[in-house]
């Protein structure tokens, strides 16, 4: 950071082996435009490096997302120190139950469609490399979990139909890669944005859609609603089958990630 900032911690938000976050009020006298602004401060824990999170690329990702109206602005970043300060988004974080509401499901699908159509030059998210990192962090227990994740990823990528994506979108596009219900923030005015962009980058759009479906516990009918709202038409049986392949990969990767996190001491 260019200057030693000052902030008032208003509320702890989360503490995980990856990071700690707080809601703060910015009070840096050297940066008058930010003074008094509500923000989210994140400080890395050892798990961030252990899992290979790309902190150097994150400020540019956040800037692109904010410019497109998809996420909070990056106010300050110091990747070397593991510090990030982002705009506080007022509103309500969705729960899985909120996404059982068809109107909210359509809003989430529309946000993901806009996200995937947003141009961004890298970084490319290598899902196979992520499996390797998580397996290494998990130790001996990670080997069979990684084998399952690799098999599920191969199945998702091998399907003979084009990936579910906006018309004309490339196979890899700007993705959030952690589109779980709690990362959607709905404002009182009806807008929806995403927070927690630490895994974002160029990836497969089906991974985002499957992550949302798994996180929200959507049934088969609700998945069809999600895909129809995202694509602007009903999904074909082949597209629905491919989505199920991505759901399987999200599940196995999530189990492997939890095993890797489990080896990192809690803060």
C-alpha positions as CSV (number, residue, x, y, z in Angstrom):
1,X,0.0,0.0,0.0
2,X,1.3,3.4,-0.9
3,X,0.5,4.9,2.6
4,X,-0.1,3.3,6.0
5,X,-3.9,3.3,6.1
6,X,-5.9,3.8,9.2
7,X,-9.3,2.2,9.7
8,X,-11.7,1.5,12.5
9,X,-12.8,-2.1,12.7
10,X,-16.5,-2.2,13.0
11,X,-17.2,-5.9,12.8
12,X,-15.3,-9.2,12.3
13,X,-16.8,-11.0,9.3
14,X,-15.0,-14.3,9.0
15,X,-11.9,-16.2,10.1
16,X,-10.8,-19.2,8.1
17,X,-7.4,-20.9,7.5
18,X,-7.2,-18.9,4.2
19,X,-7.9,-15.3,5.5
20,X,-9.6,-13.1,8.1
21,X,-12.0,-10.3,7.1
22,X,-13.5,-7.3,8.9
23,X,-15.9,-4.6,8.0
24,X,-14.1,-1.3,8.6
25,X,-14.5,2.4,8.2
26,X,-11.6,4.0,6.3
27,X,-10.0,6.9,8.1
28,X,-6.8,7.5,6.2
29,X,-6.1,11.3,6.4
30,X,-3.8,11.0,3.3
31,X,-6.6,9.7,1.1
32,X,-9.5,12.0,1.6
33,X,-11.8,10.4,-1.0
34,X,-11.9,7.2,1.0
35,X,-12.2,8.8,4.5
36,X,-15.3,7.4,6.3
37,X,-16.1,4.9,3.6
38,X,-17.2,1.5,4.6
39,X,-15.0,-1.2,3.3
40,X,-13.9,-4.9,3.8
41,X,-10.4,-5.5,5.0
42,X,-8.9,-9.0,4.3
43,X,-5.7,-10.3,5.8
44,X,-4.2,-13.5,4.5
45,X,-3.6,-16.5,6.7
46,X,-1.0,-19.3,5.8
47,X,-3.7,-21.2,3.9
48,X,-3.8,-18.7,1.1
49,X,-0.2,-19.5,0.1
50,X,-0.6,-23.2,0.7
51,X,-3.5,-23.3,-1.7
52,X,-1.7,-21.2,-4.3
53,X,-4.2,-18.3,-4.5
54,X,-3.2,-15.7,-7.1
55,X,-3.2,-12.6,-5.0
56,X,-1.1,-10.6,-7.6
57,X,-3.8,-10.9,-10.3
58,X,-6.7,-10.3,-7.9
59,X,-6.6,-6.4,-8.0
60,X,-7.0,-6.4,-11.8
61,X,-9.8,-9.0,-11.7
62,X,-11.6,-6.9,-9.1
63,X,-11.2,-3.7,-11.2
64,X,-12.6,-5.4,-14.2
65,X,-15.6,-6.8,-12.2
66,X,-16.3,-3.5,-10.6
67,X,-16.1,-1.6,-14.0
68,X,-18.8,-4.0,-15.3
69,X,-21.0,-3.5,-12.2
70,X,-20.5,-7.1,-11.1
71,X,-18.6,-6.7,-7.8
72,X,-17.0,-4.3,-5.3
73,X,-14.3,-1.8,-6.2
74,X,-10.7,-2.6,-5.1
75,X,-9.7,0.3,-2.9
76,X,-6.2,-0.8,-2.0
77,X,-4.1,-4.0,-2.4
78,X,-0.8,-5.2,-1.1
79,X,-0.4,-8.8,-2.4
80,X,3.1,-9.1,-0.8
81,X,1.6,-8.4,2.6
82,X,-1.6,-10.4,2.0
83,X,-3.8,-7.3,2.4
84,X,-6.8,-6.3,0.4
85,X,-9.3,-3.5,1.0
86,X,-12.5,-3.5,-1.1
87,X,-15.7,-1.5,-1.2
88,X,-18.4,-2.6,1.2
89,X,-21.5,-3.6,-0.7
90,X,-24.7,-2.9,1.2
91,X,-27.4,-5.5,0.9
92,X,-28.3,-9.0,1.9
93,X,-26.1,-12.1,1.2
94,X,-28.3,-14.8,-0.3
95,X,-28.7,-18.2,1.3
96,X,-29.5,-21.5,-0.5
97,X,-33.1,-20.9,0.4
98,X,-33.1,-17.5,-1.4
99,X,-32.1,-19.3,-4.6
100,X,-35.1,-21.6,-4.3
101,X,-37.1,-18.5,-5.4
102,X,-37.4,-18.6,-9.2
103,X,-37.1,-14.8,-9.4
104,X,-33.8,-14.8,-7.5
105,X,-32.6,-17.8,-9.6
106,X,-33.2,-15.7,-12.7
107,X,-31.4,-12.8,-11.2
108,X,-28.4,-15.0,-10.4
109,X,-28.4,-16.5,-13.9
110,X,-28.5,-13.0,-15.5
111,X,-25.6,-11.9,-13.4
112,X,-23.5,-15.0,-14.4
113,X,-24.4,-14.4,-18.1
114,X,-23.2,-10.8,-17.8
115,X,-20.0,-11.9,-16.0
116,X,-19.2,-14.5,-18.7
117,X,-19.7,-12.0,-21.5
118,X,-17.2,-9.5,-19.8
119,X,-13.9,-9.3,-21.6
120,X,-10.8,-9.9,-19.5
121,X,-7.3,-10.9,-20.5
122,X,-6.3,-13.6,-18.0
123,X,-5.4,-15.0,-15.7
124,X,-6.3,-18.5,-16.9
125,X,-7.5,-20.7,-14.1
126,X,-6.0,-24.2,-14.5
127,X,-8.4,-26.5,-12.8
128,X,-6.1,-29.5,-13.2
129,X,-3.3,-27.6,-11.5
130,X,-5.7,-26.7,-8.7
131,X,-6.4,-30.4,-8.1
132,X,-2.7,-31.0,-7.9
133,X,-2.2,-28.2,-5.4
134,X,-5.0,-29.3,-3.2
135,X,-3.9,-32.9,-3.3
136,X,-0.4,-31.9,-2.2
137,X,-1.8,-29.8,0.6
138,X,-4.1,-32.6,1.8
139,X,-1.2,-35.1,2.0
140,X,-1.8,-38.8,1.9
141,X,-5.6,-38.5,2.1
142,X,-5.6,-36.3,-0.9
143,X,-4.5,-38.9,-3.5
144,X,-7.8,-40.8,-3.9
145,X,-9.8,-37.6,-3.7
146,X,-7.6,-36.1,-6.4
147,X,-8.1,-39.1,-8.6
148,X,-11.9,-38.7,-8.4
149,X,-11.7,-35.0,-9.1
150,X,-9.5,-35.6,-12.2
151,X,-11.9,-38.2,-13.5
152,X,-14.8,-35.9,-13.0
153,X,-13.0,-33.0,-14.7
154,X,-12.1,-35.2,-17.7
155,X,-15.7,-36.2,-18.0
156,X,-16.9,-32.6,-17.9
157,X,-14.4,-31.5,-20.5
158,X,-14.9,-34.5,-22.8
159,X,-18.6,-34.1,-23.5
160,X,-19.3,-33.8,-27.2
161,X,-21.6,-30.7,-27.0
162,X,-20.5,-27.1,-26.8
163,X,-20.2,-25.8,-23.2
164,X,-23.2,-23.9,-21.8
165,X,-22.2,-20.3,-22.4
166,X,-23.6,-17.1,-23.9
167,X,-24.0,-17.2,-27.6
168,X,-20.6,-16.4,-29.2
169,X,-18.7,-16.6,-25.9
170,X,-15.3,-18.4,-26.0
171,X,-14.8,-21.8,-24.3
172,X,-12.9,-19.9,-21.6
173,X,-14.4,-16.7,-20.3
174,X,-14.4,-14.4,-17.2
175,X,-15.7,-16.6,-14.3
176,X,-16.0,-16.1,-10.6
177,X,-15.3,-19.8,-9.8
178,X,-16.9,-19.5,-6.3
179,X,-20.5,-18.6,-7.2
180,X,-22.0,-20.0,-4.0
181,X,-25.2,-18.4,-2.6
182,X,-23.4,-16.4,0.1
183,X,-21.3,-14.6,-2.4
184,X,-24.3,-13.0,-4.1
185,X,-25.2,-9.7,-2.5
186,X,-28.7,-8.4,-3.3
187,X,-29.3,-4.7,-2.7
188,X,-32.6,-3.1,-1.6
189,X,-32.9,-1.6,-5.1
190,X,-33.0,-5.0,-6.8
191,X,-29.4,-5.2,-8.0
192,X,-27.2,-8.2,-7.4
193,X,-23.4,-8.3,-7.3
194,X,-20.8,-10.9,-6.4
195,X,-18.1,-10.7,-3.6
196,X,-15.0,-12.8,-2.9
197,X,-13.3,-12.8,-6.3
198,X,-10.1,-14.6,-5.0
199,X,-10.6,-17.6,-7.4
200,X,-11.7,-15.6,-10.4
201,X,-10.2,-15.7,-13.9
202,X,-10.6,-17.2,-17.3
203,X,-12.3,-20.6,-16.8
204,X,-15.2,-22.8,-18.1
205,X,-18.7,-21.1,-17.6
206,X,-20.2,-24.5,-16.7
207,X,-18.1,-24.5,-13.6
208,X,-19.8,-21.3,-12.3
209,X,-23.3,-22.6,-13.1
210,X,-22.6,-26.0,-11.5
211,X,-21.1,-24.3,-8.4
212,X,-24.2,-22.2,-8.0
213,X,-26.5,-25.3,-8.4
214,X,-24.5,-27.4,-6.0
215,X,-24.2,-24.6,-3.4
216,X,-27.9,-23.9,-3.6
217,X,-29.0,-27.5,-3.6
218,X,-31.0,-27.1,-6.8
219,X,-33.2,-30.0,-7.9
220,X,-33.4,-31.1,-11.5
221,X,-36.3,-28.8,-12.3
222,X,-34.6,-25.8,-10.8
223,X,-31.4,-26.6,-12.7
224,X,-33.4,-26.5,-15.9
225,X,-34.8,-23.1,-14.8
226,X,-31.3,-21.9,-14.1
227,X,-29.9,-23.0,-17.5
228,X,-33.0,-21.6,-19.4
229,X,-32.7,-18.2,-17.7
230,X,-28.9,-18.2,-18.4
231,X,-29.2,-19.2,-22.1
232,X,-32.5,-17.5,-22.9
233,X,-33.9,-20.9,-24.1
234,X,-34.6,-24.3,-22.7
235,X,-31.5,-26.5,-22.3
236,X,-31.2,-29.5,-24.5
237,X,-30.8,-33.0,-22.9
238,X,-27.1,-33.0,-23.9
239,X,-26.6,-29.6,-22.2
240,X,-28.3,-30.8,-19.1
241,X,-26.2,-33.9,-19.0
242,X,-23.1,-31.8,-19.4
243,X,-24.2,-29.6,-16.5
244,X,-24.5,-32.7,-14.3
245,X,-20.9,-33.6,-15.2
246,X,-19.8,-30.2,-14.0
247,X,-21.8,-30.7,-10.8
248,X,-20.0,-33.9,-10.2
249,X,-16.7,-32.1,-10.6
250,X,-17.7,-29.3,-8.3
251,X,-18.6,-31.9,-5.6
252,X,-15.4,-33.8,-5.9
253,X,-13.2,-30.7,-6.0
254,X,-15.1,-29.3,-3.0
255,X,-14.3,-32.5,-1.0
256,X,-10.6,-32.3,-2.0
257,X,-10.5,-28.6,-1.1
258,X,-12.0,-29.3,2.3
259,X,-9.3,-32.0,2.9
260,X,-6.6,-29.5,2.0
261,X,-8.0,-26.8,4.2
262,X,-8.3,-29.3,7.1
263,X,-4.5,-29.6,7.2
264,X,-4.0,-25.8,7.8
265,X,-4.2,-24.7,11.5
266,X,-7.2,-22.5,12.2
267,X,-6.4,-18.8,13.0
